[in-house]
Every structure is written in structure tokens, then in C-alpha cells.
Amino acid sequence: MLHLIRTTLVNGPFLAFLCLTLSIPVTGSEDTSIWRFMRHASPNIGNAQQACLARYSTLRAPISDALEQGTHYPWTLLARLDAPKFFSDIIESLLGAIYIDSRGSLPACEAFISRLGLMTYLRRALRGSVALLHPKLELGMLAGAEKVRYTVEKADEEGEGRGRLSCSVSVGKRELVKVGDGISVLEIQTRGAEEAGNILKGEKAKMAEKGDVKVDQSKKGSYTFGTDEEINDVEESDGESMAYETANEM
């Protein structure tokens, strides 16, 4: 369980979201987002920052709501944010700098991560009031012995939909769902896994009502944590599939 909590709190998308949220007061002006202090001379980085900021403006409210009072960790929303790695690198670099400059003061480091809001979410996670399992890992557990397959394709639409991804999710020989408008392999697979998992949970709930299966009510809405190896499969995938077929040689 501790490994799963570490995975949910120390992952690139989550740290990047915290970076985008953090701001500091600057003399003679309004509070300034911490990421704006990153020095660079690359037009590509500037474009990536602005594109991510546009997604953040749309996703900030639902992600914050999920973190503050949601029953599930917002894996899908964080994947949709698709924040470049340099945002999470800023948080890690700041924490390292505080540790060194304070001569290894853990209270100083804790004060920083508390200001980020990380400690608040850690307390929520430790209370066990949040389902932390990644949708892909949860779907694999729901599928049991059946194989889960993700088939990712590039959309053929013209205009704004051009270049977006779609993903069909199959369990065994049955296609459960197909989702579209994906911005990355990680995002579209995570969203597909979440929707497919909801379908399977709905089916199992109906079967339980008919008395066909037994459901442990004490674990309703949550699932046994995976092994460290299974959790690492998701944590270390970095946008790659655990088991999927990529169509049309993207």
C-alpha cells in the first residue's frame, strides 16, 4: 500500500499540476506562477508551455475538485493535462535546493511540500477514503484471467480532430468501449481503461443483484492493491502500453 501511495504522490503528471498551481508574491505585481521563472531560449519550450497552460485552464477546476473531495484519484484528468516533464522537474529541483540550502532540514522540506498541497492529499490517501489504483491496473484485475487489449489508432478526421487518437479496449474477445479525441497514448489508454472498468463494475453489480456473484460490501468501490511489480508496470510505462496493439503504424 505504501508503494501505491508513493506512486500516486510522486508521479510526473501530479507534480506538474502542483507546479502549475504554485505561485509566489513578487514585489510590485500580482502573484507569479513559479514555472514562469524557468529560463530558456527555446521557441519549442515556449510553445509547449502555452499549450499546456491552455489545457490547465480547462482542467484545473475538475482536477482540484477530485483531489480535494473526489472518491478516486484523477489519473485520467492528469493524463489529459499532458504536462511536459520540465514542469515536474521544477518541483523536484526546488525541493532539492531547499534540502541543500537548509543543510538537510526536513521541516523546511515539509513546509514546502505542505504549501504545494501534497501533504493534504497524503493525509486523505492514508485515511483510505480515495481509490488510488490506476485505471489500467484496476481493469486488469477486473478482467481476471481474460486478456486486456488496447488498440490505438490515429484519427482520420480533418480540422481540429486531425492527428488525435482513438482507442478501443477489449477484454477477452469482447470490445467493451472505444474512446476518441486522445492527445497522447497514455491519456487515451487511461481514459479507455477507466470507461471499460466502469462497464465491468456495472455488469458485476447487476450480477450481484441477481445473486450470480458474491460481492464483499466492505470493499465496495475499492480493490485489492496490486503487487509492487504490477504497480511498477503502470508507473514506469511513461506513455507506453502495458498490452496494446498500435494500428496504422503511428
N, C-alpha and C positions, 0 to 999 in steps of 0.2 A: 504493500500500500504506500509506503514512504517513497518508493521509486516512482509510482504513478503520480503522486503529489508533486514530486520534483519535476517530472515531465510536464505537468500542466503549468507550473510556475516558471520554469526556466526553459522556455522554447522561444525561437526567433519571432514568430508572429505576435505572441503575447508581449514580449519585451519591446517590440517595435511599437505596438499600440500604446504602451506606457510612455515610450519616448515621445510619441506624437501628442500625448496628453499633457506632458510635463512642460511647465513654463516657469520663468523666473522674472522678478521685477527688474526693470532697467531704468536707471535714473533719467527722468525727463520724458519717459514714454510709457506706453502700456506694457503689460507683461509680454515677454517674448518667448516663443517656443524654443526649447533647448536645442532642437535639431537645426535651427537656423544659424547656430554658431559653428556648424561644421564647415571648415574651409575647403574649397575645391575650385578647380578651374575647368571642370568638365561640363560641357553642354548636356551630355547624356545623363549625368547625375542630376543636374538641374531639372531636366525633363521628367526624370523618374520621381523626383521629389514632388513636383507639381501634380503628376498623375496620381501618386499615392495620396496626396493631400485632398484631391477631389473625391477619391473613394472614402477617405477618412471622414469627410464632412457628411457623407451619407450614412456611414456605418457606425459613427461614434455613439450615437444615442442607443441603438439596439445592442451594441456590444457592452456599453456601460450598464445598461439595464440588466443584461444577462449576468454580468459579473457581480452586480450589487444584490440582485434578488431573484435571479433565474434558478431553475432547478437543474440545469445542465450547463456544463462548461461550453462556451461558444466556439467550438472548434471550427464549425462551418463559416461563421461570420469572420473569424480571424483569418481563415484561408482566403475568404473573399477580399479582404483588405489587401492581400498580396503585397505586403510591405517589403521593399528591398532590404537586404541583410544589414546595410550600413546603419539603419535605424536601431536595431538591437545591439549592434556593435557600440553605439554611442553609450547606451546604458551600461554595458559591460566595462567600457573604458572608464566611465565616470566612477563606477564602483571601485575599480582597481586603483584609480588615482586617489580616491578618498582613503582607501585602506593604506596606501603607501604614505600619503601626506600626513595621516593621523598616527603614523607609526604602529599600524596594526590594530587600531581601536575598533573593536566590534560594535560598541554602542554607536560610534559615528556612522558605520556602515548600515546599522539597523535603522538609524534615523533617516538615512537616505531612502532605503527601500520602503520605509513606512510612508514617507512623503509620496512615493510613487503609487502607493495603494496596494503594493504587493503583500504586505503583512496582513492587511484587512482581508484579502482574499484567502490567504493562507489559513487564517482562523476559520473562515467559512468552510474551507476544504477539510480541515481537521475535525470539524463538528459532524462531518458526514452528511451534510444537507444538500450536497451537489453531486450529480452524476458526472464523474470525471473521465470516464472511458472514451477513447477516440471512436468515432462512428465506424471506422473500418474494422477496428478490433472488436467492437461490440457486434457488428454484423457477422463477423466470422464466428463468434460464439453462438449467436442465434441460429446460424446455419447448421451448426453441429458438424456432422460428417460430410455434408454436402459442400462442394467447391464453390467459392465465390469468384466471379469473374467480372472484371471491369473492361469494357470495350470503349476506347476513347477515339473520337473522330473530330476532324476539323469541319466546321460548318461551311456549307456552300453558299450561304446567303450573301447577297450584295449589301452594300451600305454599312450601317453600324454593326450588323451581325457578322460581317466578313471576318474570318480568322478566329472567331470564337469557337469554343469546344463543346461537344456533346458527349455524354457518357451513358451507356446502358449498363445496368447492373443485373447480373444473372446469378441465381443460386441454384446449383444443380443444373437441370435442363430448362429451368423456367426464368424468363426475363421478368424481373419484378418492376423495374422502373427505367425510364430514360429521361435524363435531365439535360438542359441546354444552357446556352449563354455563359459558358465557362470561360474564365480568364486565365486559368492555368490547370495543369493536370492535377495538382494537389487539390485545388479548390473544387473542381468538378467531380472528382472521385469522392471527396469528403461529403459533398452535398448529396451525391447519388447514394452513398452508403447510409447517410442519415435517413433519407426517404425510404430506402429499401428496408432498413431496420424498423422504421415505424410501421411499414406494411406487415412485416413478420410479427411484430409485437401485437398488432391489431388482430391478426389471424389467430395467434396463440391465446389472446384474451377471449376471443369468441369460442375457441375450442374449450377453454377452461369453463366458460359459462354453460356449455353443453355437457360438461363432465368428462370430456375426452382426454384432458390432460390435467396434471396437478400443478398448481402454481403456489409457490411459497409467498404468502401475502406479506411476510415480514421483509421480503426483498423486492416488493413491487416497485418498479421504476428504477431498479438498480441491478447490477450484475456482478458476479464474482470478478475480482480483479484478475487480469491476465498475468502470466509469468513475466519475469523481467525480460526474458528473451522475446516474448510476444510483444511487449510494450516497446522494446527497442526497435522492433521491425517497423513500427509506425513512426517512432521518434526520429530514426535515422534515415527514413526514406527520402526526406528533403525534396518532396515533389514527385518522387518516383512511385510506381505502383507496387503493392505487395503481390498482386496477382491480376494482371490485366493484359488485354491484347490491344495494341495500338493499330488502328485501321488507317489505310491510305498512306502509310509510312510518313507520318507527320514530320 
